Amino acid sequence: MSDADVTEIAIRTMMVAAKVAAPILLTALLVGFLISLFQAATQIQEATLSFVPKMIAVAIALLITGNWVLSELVSFTQSLFDTLPRLLGRT
């Protein structure tokens, strides 16, 4: 296994991690931004007002995108296992 192979695997891993985490992180970001706008407009500074809607939105995002996330992770793992003989020098 060469340095280029390790770098390629690392780049692919980071790309898959970013793709998988994006829906959840963007949902939390959007809901957090909307709640902070609401809190700034009404001057209500309750911590649970920010936490509970974010938690519910992230749970809904996980339910909606969970199948896609799982299929992305499975296909990435299968591609790693498929390239394992080549990486070990056994073609």
Distance bins in CASP14 RR format, pairs under 12 A and 6 or more apart:
PFRMAT RR
TARGET T0000
AUTHOR 0000-0000-0000
RMODE 2
METHOD distances of the structure
MODEL  1
1 7 0 0 0 0 0 1 0 0 0 0 0
1 8 0 0 0 0 0 1 0 0 0 0 0
1 9 0 0 0 0 1 0 0 0 0 0 0
1 83 0 0 0 0 0 1 0 0 0 0 0
1 84 0 0 0 0 1 0 0 0 0 0 0
1 85 0 0 0 0 0 1 0 0 0 0 0
1 86 0 0 0 0 1 0 0 0 0 0 0
1 87 1 0 1 0 0 0 0 0 0 0 0
1 88 1 0 0 1 0 0 0 0 0 0 0
1 89 1 0 0 1 0 0 0 0 0 0 0
1 90 0 0 0 0 0 1 0 0 0 0 0
2 8 0 0 0 0 1 0 0 0 0 0 0
2 9 0 0 0 0 0 1 0 0 0 0 0
2 86 0 0 0 0 0 1 0 0 0 0 0
2 87 0 0 0 0 1 0 0 0 0 0 0
2 88 0 0 0 0 0 1 0 0 0 0 0
2 89 0 0 0 0 0 1 0 0 0 0 0
3 9 0 0 0 0 0 1 0 0 0 0 0
3 10 0 0 0 0 0 1 0 0 0 0 0
4 10 0 0 0 0 0 1 0 0 0 0 0
4 11 0 0 0 0 0 1 0 0 0 0 0
4 87 0 0 0 0 0 1 0 0 0 0 0
5 11 0 0 0 0 0 1 0 0 0 0 0
5 12 0 0 0 0 0 1 0 0 0 0 0
5 80 0 0 0 0 0 1 0 0 0 0 0
5 83 0 0 0 0 1 0 0 0 0 0 0
5 84 0 0 0 0 0 1 0 0 0 0 0
5 86 0 0 0 0 1 0 0 0 0 0 0
5 87 1 0 1 0 0 0 0 0 0 0 0
5 88 0 0 0 0 0 1 0 0 0 0 0
5 89 0 0 0 0 0 1 0 0 0 0 0
6 12 0 0 0 0 0 1 0 0 0 0 0
6 13 0 0 0 0 0 1 0 0 0 0 0
6 87 0 0 0 0 1 0 0 0 0 0 0
7 13 0 0 0 0 0 1 0 0 0 0 0
7 14 0 0 0 0 0 1 0 0 0 0 0
8 14 0 0 0 0 0 1 0 0 0 0 0
8 15 0 0 0 0 0 1 0 0 0 0 0
8 79 0 0 0 0 0 1 0 0 0 0 0
8 80 0 0 0 0 0 1 0 0 0 0 0
8 83 0 0 0 0 1 0 0 0 0 0 0
8 86 0 0 0 0 0 1 0 0 0 0 0
8 87 0 0 0 0 1 0 0 0 0 0 0
9 15 0 0 0 0 0 1 0 0 0 0 0
9 16 0 0 0 0 0 1 0 0 0 0 0
9 76 0 0 0 0 0 1 0 0 0 0 0
9 77 0 0 0 0 0 1 0 0 0 0 0
9 79 0 0 0 0 0 1 0 0 0 0 0
9 80 1 0 0 1 0 0 0 0 0 0 0
9 83 0 0 0 0 1 0 0 0 0 0 0
9 84 0 0 0 0 0 1 0 0 0 0 0
9 86 0 0 0 0 0 1 0 0 0 0 0
9 87 0 0 0 0 1 0 0 0 0 0 0
10 16 0 0 0 0 0 1 0 0 0 0 0
10 17 0 0 0 0 0 1 0 0 0 0 0
10 80 0 0 0 0 0 1 0 0 0 0 0
11 17 0 0 0 0 0 1 0 0 0 0 0
11 18 0 0 0 0 0 1 0 0 0 0 0
12 18 0 0 0 0 0 1 0 0 0 0 0
12 19 0 0 0 0 0 1 0 0 0 0 0
12 72 0 0 0 0 0 1 0 0 0 0 0
12 75 0 0 0 0 0 1 0 0 0 0 0
12 76 1 0 0 1 0 0 0 0 0 0 0
12 77 0 0 0 0 0 1 0 0 0 0 0
12 79 0 0 0 0 1 0 0 0 0 0 0
12 80 0 0 0 0 1 0 0 0 0 0 0
12 83 0 0 0 0 1 0 0 0 0 0 0
13 19 0 0 0 0 0 1 0 0 0 0 0
13 20 0 0 0 0 0 1 0 0 0 0 0
13 72 0 0 0 0 0 1 0 0 0 0 0
13 73 0 0 0 0 0 1 0 0 0 0 0
13 76 1 0 0 1 0 0 0 0 0 0 0
13 77 0 0 0 0 0 1 0 0 0 0 0
13 79 0 0 0 0 0 1 0 0 0 0 0
13 80 0 0 0 0 1 0 0 0 0 0 0
14 20 0 0 0 0 0 1 0 0 0 0 0
14 21 0 0 0 0 0 1 0 0 0 0 0
14 76 0 0 0 0 0 1 0 0 0 0 0
15 21 0 0 0 0 0 1 0 0 0 0 0
15 22 0 0 0 0 0 1 0 0 0 0 0
15 72 0 0 0 0 0 1 0 0 0 0 0
15 76 0 0 0 0 1 0 0 0 0 0 0
16 22 0 0 0 0 0 1 0 0 0 0 0
16 69 0 0 0 0 1 0 0 0 0 0 0
16 71 0 0 0 0 0 1 0 0 0 0 0
16 72 1 0 0 1 0 0 0 0 0 0 0
16 73 1 0 0 1 0 0 0 0 0 0 0
16 74 0 0 0 0 0 1 0 0 0 0 0
16 75 0 0 0 0 1 0 0 0 0 0 0
16 76 1 0 1 0 0 0 0 0 0 0 0
16 77 0 0 0 0 1 0 0 0 0 0 0
16 79 0 0 0 0 1 0 0 0 0 0 0
16 80 0 0 0 0 0 1 0 0 0 0 0
17 24 0 0 0 0 0 1 0 0 0 0 0
17 25 0 0 0 0 0 1 0 0 0 0 0
17 69 0 0 0 0 0 1 0 0 0 0 0
17 72 0 0 0 0 1 0 0 0 0 0 0
17 73 0 0 0 0 1 0 0 0 0 0 0
17 76 0 0 0 0 1 0 0 0 0 0 0
18 24 0 0 0 0 0 1 0 0 0 0 0
18 25 0 0 0 0 1 0 0 0 0 0 0
18 26 0 0 0 0 0 1 0 0 0 0 0
18 72 0 0 0 0 0 1 0 0 0 0 0
19 25 0 0 0 0 0 1 0 0 0 0 0
19 26 0 0 0 0 0 1 0 0 0 0 0
19 65 0 0 0 0 0 1 0 0 0 0 0
19 68 0 0 0 0 1 0 0 0 0 0 0
19 69 0 0 0 0 1 0 0 0 0 0 0
19 71 0 0 0 0 0 1 0 0 0 0 0
19 72 1 0 0 1 0 0 0 0 0 0 0
19 73 0 0 0 0 1 0 0 0 0 0 0
19 75 0 0 0 0 0 1 0 0 0 0 0
19 76 0 0 0 0 1 0 0 0 0 0 0
20 61 0 0 0 0 0 1 0 0 0 0 0
20 62 0 0 0 0 0 1 0 0 0 0 0
20 65 0 0 0 0 1 0 0 0 0 0 0
20 66 0 0 0 0 1 0 0 0 0 0 0
20 68 0 0 0 0 1 0 0 0 0 0 0
20 69 1 0 1 0 0 0 0 0 0 0 0
20 70 0 0 0 0 1 0 0 0 0 0 0
20 71 0 0 0 0 0 1 0 0 0 0 0
20 72 1 0 1 0 0 0 0 0 0 0 0
20 73 1 0 0 1 0 0 0 0 0 0 0
20 74 0 0 0 0 0 1 0 0 0 0 0
20 75 0 0 0 0 0 1 0 0 0 0 0
20 76 0 0 0 0 1 0 0 0 0 0 0
21 27 0 0 0 0 0 1 0 0 0 0 0
21 28 0 0 0 0 0 1 0 0 0 0 0
21 29 0 0 0 0 0 1 0 0 0 0 0
21 58 0 0 0 0 0 1 0 0 0 0 0
21 61 0 0 0 0 0 1 0 0 0 0 0
21 62 0 0 0 0 0 1 0 0 0 0 0
21 65 0 0 0 0 0 1 0 0 0 0 0
21 69 0 0 0 0 1 0 0 0 0 0 0
21 72 0 0 0 0 0 1 0 0 0 0 0
21 73 0 0 0 0 0 1 0 0 0 0 0
22 28 0 0 0 0 0 1 0 0 0 0 0
22 29 0 0 0 0 0 1 0 0 0 0 0
22 30 0 0 0 0 0 1 0 0 0 0 0
22 61 0 0 0 0 0 1 0 0 0 0 0
22 65 0 0 0 0 1 0 0 0 0 0 0
22 68 0 0 0 0 0 1 0 0 0 0 0
22 69 0 0 0 0 1 0 0 0 0 0 0
22 72 0 0 0 0 0 1 0 0 0 0 0
23 29 0 0 0 0 0 1 0 0 0 0 0
23 30 0 0 0 0 0 1 0 0 0 0 0
23 57 0 0 0 0 0 1 0 0 0 0 0
23 58 0 0 0 0 1 0 0 0 0 0 0
23 60 0 0 0 0 0 1 0 0 0 0 0
23 61 1 0 1 0 0 0 0 0 0 0 0
23 62 0 0 0 0 1 0 0 0 0 0 0
23 63 0 0 0 0 0 1 0 0 0 0 0
23 64 1 0 0 1 0 0 0 0 0 0 0
23 65 1 0 1 0 0 0 0 0 0 0 0
23 66 0 0 0 0 1 0 0 0 0 0 0
23 67 0 0 0 0 0 1 0 0 0 0 0
23 68 0 0 0 0 1 0 0 0 0 0 0
23 69 1 0 0 1 0 0 0 0 0 0 0
23 72 0 0 0 0 0 1 0 0 0 0 0
24 30 0 0 0 0 0 1 0 0 0 0 0
24 31 0 0 0 0 0 1 0 0 0 0 0
24 54 0 0 0 0 0 1 0 0 0 0 0
24 55 0 0 0 0 0 1 0 0 0 0 0
24 57 0 0 0 0 1 0 0 0 0 0 0
24 58 1 0 1 0 0 0 0 0 0 0 0
24 59 0 0 0 0 1 0 0 0 0 0 0
24 60 0 0 0 0 0 1 0 0 0 0 0
24 61 1 0 1 0 0 0 0 0 0 0 0
24 62 1 0 0 1 0 0 0 0 0 0 0
24 63 0 0 0 0 0 1 0 0 0 0 0
24 64 0 0 0 0 0 1 0 0 0 0 0
24 65 1 0 0 1 0 0 0 0 0 0 0
24 66 0 0 0 0 1 0 0 0 0 0 0
24 68 0 0 0 0 0 1 0 0 0 0 0
24 69 0 0 0 0 1 0 0 0 0 0 0
25 31 0 0 0 0 0 1 0 0 0 0 0
25 32 0 0 0 0 0 1 0 0 0 0 0
25 54 0 0 0 0 0 1 0 0 0 0 0
25 57 0 0 0 0 0 1 0 0 0 0 0
25 58 0 0 0 0 1 0 0 0 0 0 0
25 61 0 0 0 0 1 0 0 0 0 0 0
25 62 0 0 0 0 0 1 0 0 0 0 0
25 65 0 0 0 0 0 1 0 0 0 0 0
26 32 0 0 0 0 0 1 0 0 0 0 0
26 33 0 0 0 0 0 1 0 0 0 0 0
26 57 0 0 0 0 0 1 0 0 0 0 0
26 58 0 0 0 0 0 1 0 0 0 0 0
26 61 0 0 0 0 1 0 0 0 0 0 0
26 65 0 0 0 0 0 1 0 0 0 0 0
27 33 0 0 0 0 0 1 0 0 0 0 0
27 34 0 0 0 0 0 1 0 0 0 0 0
27 53 0 0 0 0 0 1 0 0 0 0 0
27 54 0 0 0 0 1 0 0 0 0 0 0
27 55 0 0 0 0 0 1 0 0 0 0 0
27 56 0 0 0 0 0 1 0 0 0 0 0
27 57 1 0 1 0 0 0 0 0 0 0 0
27 58 1 0 1 0 0 0 0 0 0 0 0
27 59 0 0 0 0 1 0 0 0 0 0 0
27 60 1 0 0 1 0 0 0 0 0 0 0
27 61 1 0 1 0 0 0 0 0 0 0 0
27 62 0 0 0 0 1 0 0 0 0 0 0
27 63 0 0 0 0 0 1 0 0 0 0 0
27 64 0 0 0 0 1 0 0 0 0 0 0
27 65 0 0 0 0 1 0 0 0 0 0 0
28 34 0 0 0 0 0 1 0 0 0 0 0
28 35 0 0 0 0 0 1 0 0 0 0 0
28 50 0 0 0 0 0 1 0 0 0 0 0
28 51 0 0 0 0 0 1 0 0 0 0 0
28 53 0 0 0 0 1 0 0 0 0 0 0
28 54 1 0 1 0 0 0 0 0 0 0 0
28 55 0 0 0 0 1 0 0 0 0 0 0
28 56 0 0 0 0 0 1 0 0 0 0 0
28 57 1 0 0 1 0 0 0 0 0 0 0
28 58 1 0 1 0 0 0 0 0 0 0 0
28 59 0 0 0 0 0 1 0 0 0 0 0
28 60 0 0 0 0 0 1 0 0 0 0 0
28 61 0 0 0 0 1 0 0 0 0 0 0
28 62 0 0 0 0 0 1 0 0 0 0 0
29 35 0 0 0 0 0 1 0 0 0 0 0
29 36 0 0 0 0 0 1 0 0 0 0 0
29 54 0 0 0 0 1 0 0 0 0 0 0
29 57 0 0 0 0 0 1 0 0 0 0 0
29 58 0 0 0 0 0 1 0 0 0 0 0
29 61 0 0 0 0 0 1 0 0 0 0 0
30 36 0 0 0 0 0 1 0 0 0 0 0
30 37 0 0 0 0 0 1 0 0 0 0 0
30 53 0 0 0 0 0 1 0 0 0 0 0
30 54 0 0 0 0 1 0 0 0 0 0 0
30 57 1 0 0 1 0 0 0 0 0 0 0
30 58 0 0 0 0 0 1 0 0 0 0 0
30 61 0 0 0 0 1 0 0 0 0 0 0
31 37 0 0 0 0 0 1 0 0 0 0 0
31 38 0 0 0 0 0 1 0 0 0 0 0
31 49 0 0 0 0 0 1 0 0 0 0 0
31 50 0 0 0 0 1 0 0 0 0 0 0
31 51 0 0 0 0 0 1 0 0 0 0 0
31 52 0 0 0 0 0 1 0 0 0 0 0
31 53 1 0 1 0 0 0 0 0 0 0 0
31 54 1 0 1 0 0 0 0 0 0 0 0
31 55 0 0 0 0 1 0 0 0 0 0 0
31 56 0 0 0 0 1 0 0 0 0 0 0
31 57 1 0 1 0 0 0 0 0 0 0 0
31 58 1 0 0 1 0 0 0 0 0 0 0
31 59 0 0 0 0 0 1 0 0 0 0 0
31 60 0 0 0 0 1 0 0 0 0 0 0
31 61 0 0 0 0 1 0 0 0 0 0 0
32 38 0 0 0 0 1 0 0 0 0 0 0
32 39 0 0 0 0 1 0 0 0 0 0 0
32 40 0 0 0 0 0 1 0 0 0 0 0
32 49 0 0 0 0 0 1 0 0 0 0 0
32 50 1 0 0 1 0 0 0 0 0 0 0
32 51 0 0 0 0 1 0 0 0 0 0 0
32 52 0 0 0 0 0 1 0 0 0 0 0
32 53 1 0 0 1 0 0 0 0 0 0 0
32 54 1 0 1 0 0 0 0 0 0 0 0
32 55 0 0 0 0 0 1 0 0 0 0 0
32 56 0 0 0 0 0 1 0 0 0 0 0
32 57 0 0 0 0 1 0 0 0 0 0 0
32 58 0 0 0 0 0 1 0 0 0 0 0
33 39 0 0 0 0 0 1 0 0 0 0 0
33 40 0 0 0 0 0 1 0 0 0 0 0
33 50 0 0 0 0 0 1 0 0 0 0 0
33 53 0 0 0 0 0 1 0 0 0 0 0
33 54 0 0 0 0 0 1 0 0 0 0 0
33 57 0 0 0 0 0 1 0 0 0 0 0
34 40 0 0 0 0 0 1 0 0 0 0 0
34 41 0 0 0 0 0 1 0 0 0 0 0
34 49 0 0 0 0 0 1 0 0 0 0 0
34 50 0 0 0 0 0 1 0 0 0 0 0
34 53 0 0 0 0 1 0 0 0 0 0 0
34 54 0 0 0 0 1 0 0 0 0 0 0
34 57 0 0 0 0 1 0 0 0 0 0 0
35 41 0 0 0 0 0 1 0 0 0 0 0
35 42 0 0 0 0 0 1 0 0 0 0 0
35 44 0 0 0 0 1 0 0 0 0 0 0
35 45 0 0 0 0 0 1 0 0 0 0 0
35 46 0 0 0 0 0 1 0 0 0 0 0
35 47 0 0 0 0 0 1 0 0 0 0 0
35 48 0 0 0 0 0 1 0 0 0 0 0
35 49 1 0 0 1 0 0 0 0 0 0 0
35 50 1 0 1 0 0 0 0 0 0 0 0
35 51 0 0 0 0 1 0 0 0 0 0 0
35 52 0 0 0 0 1 0 0 0 0 0 0
35 53 1 0 1 0 0 0 0 0 0 0 0
35 54 1 0 0 1 0 0 0 0 0 0 0
35 55 0 0 0 0 0 1 0 0 0 0 0
35 56 0 0 0 0 0 1 0 0 0 0 0
35 57 0 0 0 0 1 0 0 0 0 0 0
36 42 0 0 0 0 0 1 0 0 0 0 0
36 44 0 0 0 0 0 1 0 0 0 0 0
36 45 0 0 0 0 0 1 0 0 0 0 0
36 49 0 0 0 0 1 0 0 0 0 0 0
36 50 1 0 0 1 0 0 0 0 0 0 0
36 53 0 0 0 0 0 1 0 0 0 0 0
36 54 0 0 0 0 0 1 0 0 0 0 0
37 44 0 0 0 0 0 1 0 0 0 0 0
37 50 0 0 0 0 0 1 0 0 0 0 0
38 44 1 0 0 1 0 0 0 0 0 0 0
38 45 0 0 0 0 0 1 0 0 0 0 0
38 46 0 0 0 0 0 1 0 0 0 0 0
38 49 1 0 0 1 0 0 0 0 0 0 0
38 50 0 0 0 0 1 0 0 0 0 0 0
38 53 0 0 0 0 1 0 0 0 0 0 0
39 45 1 0 0 1 0 0 0 0 0 0 0
39 46 1 0 0 1 0 0 0 0 0 0 0
39 47 0 0 0 0 0 1 0 0 0 0 0
39 48 0 0 0 0 0 1 0 0 0 0 0
39 49 1 0 0 1 0 0 0 0 0 0 0
39 50 1 0 0 1 0 0 0 0 0 0 0
39 51 0 0 0 0 0 1 0 0 0 0 0
39 53 0 0 0 0 0 1 0 0 0 0 0
40 49 0 0 0 0 0 1 0 0 0 0 0
40 50 0 0 0 0 0 1 0 0 0 0 0
42 49 0 0 0 0 1 0 0 0 0 0 0
43 49 0 0 0 0 0 1 0 0 0 0 0
44 50 0 0 0 0 0 1 0 0 0 0 0
46 52 0 0 0 0 1 0 0 0 0 0 0
46 53 0 0 0 0 0 1 0 0 0 0 0
47 53 0 0 0 0 0 1 0 0 0 0 0
47 54 0 0 0 0 0 1 0 0 0 0 0
48 54 0 0 0 0 0 1 0 0 0 0 0
48 55 0 0 0 0 1 0 0 0 0 0 0
48 56 0 0 0 0 0 1 0 0 0 0 0
49 55 0 0 0 0 0 1 0 0 0 0 0
50 56 0 0 0 0 0 1 0 0 0 0 0
50 57 0 0 0 0 0 1 0 0 0 0 0
51 57 0 0 0 0 0 1 0 0 0 0 0
51 58 0 0 0 0 0 1 0 0 0 0 0
52 58 0 0 0 0 0 1 0 0 0 0 0
52 59 0 0 0 0 0 1 0 0 0 0 0
53 59 0 0 0 0 0 1 0 0 0 0 0
53 60 0 0 0 0 0 1 0 0 0 0 0
54 60 0 0 0 0 0 1 0 0 0 0 0
54 61 0 0 0 0 0 1 0 0 0 0 0
55 61 0 0 0 0 0 1 0 0 0 0 0
55 62 0 0 0 0 0 1 0 0 0 0 0
56 62 0 0 0 0 0 1 0 0 0 0 0
56 63 0 0 0 0 0 1 0 0 0 0 0
57 63 0 0 0 0 0 1 0 0 0 0 0
57 64 0 0 0 0 0 1 0 0 0 0 0
58 64 0 0 0 0 0 1 0 0 0 0 0
58 65 0 0 0 0 0 1 0 0 0 0 0
58 66 0 0 0 0 0 1 0 0 0 0 0
59 65 0 0 0 0 0 1 0 0 0 0 0
59 66 0 0 0 0 0 1 0 0 0 0 0
60 66 0 0 0 0 0 1 0 0 0 0 0
61 68 0 0 0 0 0 1 0 0 0 0 0
61 69 0 0 0 0 1 0 0 0 0 0 0
62 68 0 0 0 0 0 1 0 0 0 0 0
62 69 0 0 0 0 1 0 0 0 0 0 0
62 70 0 0 0 0 0 1 0 0 0 0 0
63 69 0 0 0 0 0 1 0 0 0 0 0
65 71 0 0 0 0 0 1 0 0 0 0 0
65 72 0 0 0 0 1 0 0 0 0 0 0
65 73 0 0 0 0 0 1 0 0 0 0 0
66 72 0 0 0 0 1 0 0 0 0 0 0
66 73 0 0 0 0 1 0 0 0 0 0 0
66 74 0 0 0 0 0 1 0 0 0 0 0
67 73 0 0 0 0 0 1 0 0 0 0 0
67 74 0 0 0 0 0 1 0 0 0 0 0
68 74 0 0 0 0 0 1 0 0 0 0 0
68 75 0 0 0 0 0 1 0 0 0 0 0
69 75 0 0 0 0 0 1 0 0 0 0 0
69 76 0 0 0 0 0 1 0 0 0 0 0
70 76 0 0 0 0 0 1 0 0 0 0 0
70 77 0 0 0 0 0 1 0 0 0 0 0
71 77 0 0 0 0 0 1 0 0 0 0 0
71 78 0 0 0 0 0 1 0 0 0 0 0
72 78 0 0 0 0 0 1 0 0 0 0 0
72 79 0 0 0 0 0 1 0 0 0 0 0
73 79 0 0 0 0 0 1 0 0 0 0 0
73 80 0 0 0 0 0 1 0 0 0 0 0
74 80 0 0 0 0 0 1 0 0 0 0 0
74 81 0 0 0 0 0 1 0 0 0 0 0
75 81 0 0 0 0 0 1 0 0 0 0 0
75 82 0 0 0 0 0 1 0 0 0 0 0
76 82 0 0 0 0 0 1 0 0 0 0 0
76 83 0 0 0 0 0 1 0 0 0 0 0
77 83 0 0 0 0 0 1 0 0 0 0 0
77 84 0 0 0 0 0 1 0 0 0 0 0
78 84 0 0 0 0 0 1 0 0 0 0 0
79 86 0 0 0 0 0 1 0 0 0 0 0
79 87 0 0 0 0 0 1 0 0 0 0 0
80 86 0 0 0 0 0 1 0 0 0 0 0
80 87 0 0 0 0 1 0 0 0 0 0 0
81 87 0 0 0 0 0 1 0 0 0 0 0
81 88 0 0 0 0 0 1 0 0 0 0 0
83 89 0 0 0 0 0 1 0 0 0 0 0
83 90 0 0 0 0 0 1 0 0 0 0 0
83 91 0 0 0 0 0 1 0 0 0 0 0
84 90 0 0 0 0 1 0 0 0 0 0 0
84 91 0 0 0 0 0 1 0 0 0 0 0
85 91 1 0 0 1 0 0 0 0 0 0 0
END
